[in-house]
Amino acid sequence: QVQLVESGGGLVQAGGSLRLSCTASGSTFSINAIAWYRQTPGKQRELVAAISNAGNINVVDSVQGRFTISRDNAKNTVYLQMNSLRPEDTAVYYCNAESLGTPGYWGQGTQVTVSS
């Protein structure tokens, strides 16, 4: 089992920055990759960025150049640095851990609200 705890969400003005953290505990050795997703009411959860154990990074086009994903292995933590935030970035942000042989694990989510 893997437990994920997100933090760092909040209210920020457009153009501002936030850094989200996702800290994993439990069977962290089984994790292959960690990703950030976001979801707004009535819409499907969408991928924002992902980072694998090998260090491969994927950032979706809509946040490319504004969001950065990184990891601190010693702290079992993945970060999502979000700069130049826009109102359309408003969503609940979820952390997901990909683990072989399991459907994966989700955190509880953290709300990000960007005011115009």
Helices and strands as residue ranges (DSSP letters): E 2-7, E 10-13, E 18-26, G 28-30, E 31-39, E 46-52, E 57-59, G 61-63, E 67-72, G 73-75, E 77-82, G 87-89, E 91-99, E 105-106, E 110-115
